[in-house]
């Protein structure tokens, strides 16, 4: 695929991830993720509480509850419970991954990450690059 065509797809998938993030019940930050393989979306996720838990992501002080799952973790876990494999896939995410999620991304075999906004701690990005994952920062252009 040409670079120009890839960029067009990257922007489209990121916009879809942003829309998916709007499904999150979190007040502080809504994050969406898509896992794409062979130009097919094989999984999706947004940040939120585990299945069966109250959808409130923050405590009374506005602090995110420890049990909240990140969007990329939710997407990876969905793949794990399906017949699909994320090996060789691309992860599109609205916010760059934290260190914990970066380990999951690498272990899931995801080979490329495209993100739109940068998380305050960029250690996850550094880890992914060190692990040989291609990382692309692609800010939104409305």
C-alpha positions in Angstrom: 0.0 0.0 0.0 1.3 3.4 -0.8 2.1 5.9 2.0 -0.6 8.2 0.9 -3.2 5.5 0.9 -2.0 4.2 4.3 -2.3 7.6 5.8 -5.9 7.9 4.5 -6.7 4.6 6.2 -4.8 5.5 9.4 -6.9 8.8 9.7 -10.1 6.9 9.1 -9.4 4.2 11.7 -8.4 6.9 14.2 -11.6 8.8 13.7 -13.5 5.5 14.2 -11.5 4.9 17.4 -12.4 8.4 18.6 -16.1 7.7 18.0 -15.8 4.3 19.8 -14.2 6.1 22.8 -17.4 8.2 23.2 -19.1 5.1 24.4 -17.0 5.2 27.6 -18.7 6.2 30.8 -15.5 7.8 32.1 -15.7 11.5 32.8 -12.0 12.4 33.0 -11.0 10.9 29.7 -12.7 8.9 27.0 -10.3 6.6 25.1 -11.1 4.4 22.1 -9.1 1.6 20.4 -9.4 -0.5 17.3 -7.3 -3.5 16.3 -7.0 -3.9 12.5 -5.5 -6.8 10.6 -5.5 -7.1 6.8 -7.7 -4.0 6.7 -10.4 -5.6 8.8 -11.3 -4.5 12.3 -10.9 -7.5 14.5 -11.5 -5.9 17.8 -12.5 -2.7 19.5 -12.4 -1.3 23.0 -12.9 1.8 25.2 -11.9 2.6 28.7 -14.3 1.5 31.4 -15.1 -0.9 34.2 -15.1 -4.7 33.8 -18.3 -6.5 32.7 -20.9 -6.6 35.5 -19.5 -3.7 37.5 -21.1 -0.2 37.9 -20.2 2.0 34.9 -18.9 4.8 37.1 -15.1 5.1 36.4 -14.2 7.7 39.0 -14.6 7.9 42.8 -16.2 10.8 44.7 -12.9 12.7 44.4 -12.7 12.4 40.6 -9.9 9.9 40.8 -10.1 7.0 38.3 -10.9 3.7 40.1 -8.2 1.1 40.0 -10.4 -1.5 38.3 -11.0 0.6 35.2 -9.6 -1.1 32.1 -7.8 0.9 29.4 -9.2 0.9 25.9 -6.3 -1.1 24.4 -6.5 -3.7 27.2 -10.2 -4.1 26.5 -9.5 -4.6 22.8 -6.7 -7.1 23.4 -8.9 -9.0 25.8 -11.7 -9.2 23.3 -9.3 -10.7 20.7 -8.1 -13.2 23.4 -11.6 -14.5 23.9 -12.3 -14.8 20.1 -10.9 -17.0 17.3 -8.9 -14.0 16.0 -5.2 -13.3 16.6 -3.7 -9.8 17.0 -0.4 -11.1 15.7 0.9 -8.7 13.1 -2.0 -6.3 13.5 -2.2 -2.5 13.9 -3.6 -0.9 17.0 -5.3 2.5 16.5 -5.8 4.4 19.8 -6.9 7.9 20.7 -4.3 8.2 23.5 -0.8 6.8 23.5 -0.5 3.7 25.7 0.8 3.5 29.3 3.6 1.2 30.3 1.3 -1.6 31.4 -0.7 -1.6 28.2 2.4 -1.4 26.1 3.5 -4.7 27.5 0.2 -6.2 26.6 0.4 -4.7 23.1 3.9 -6.3 22.6 2.9 -9.6 24.0 -0.2 -9.7 21.8 2.0 -9.5 18.7 0.7 -6.2 17.6 3.4 -4.8 15.2 2.2 -1.2 14.7 0.5 1.4 16.9 -1.1 4.7 15.6 -2.2 7.2 18.2 -3.7 10.7 18.1 -2.9 12.2 21.5 0.1 11.8 23.8 -0.3 10.5 27.3 1.6 12.5 30.0 4.1 9.6 30.5 5.7 8.5 27.2 7.5 5.5 28.7 5.0 3.2 27.0 6.0 4.6 23.6 9.7 4.2 24.4 9.1 0.5 25.5 7.2 -0.3 22.3 9.9 1.2 20.1 12.5 -0.8 22.0 10.4 -3.9 21.4 10.4 -3.3 17.7 6.8 -2.1 17.4 6.3 0.7 14.8 4.8 3.7 16.5 3.2 6.5 14.6 1.9 9.8 16.2 -1.0 11.1 14.0 -2.8 14.1 15.6 -6.3 14.7 14.6 -7.0 17.0 11.7 -10.6 18.1 11.6 
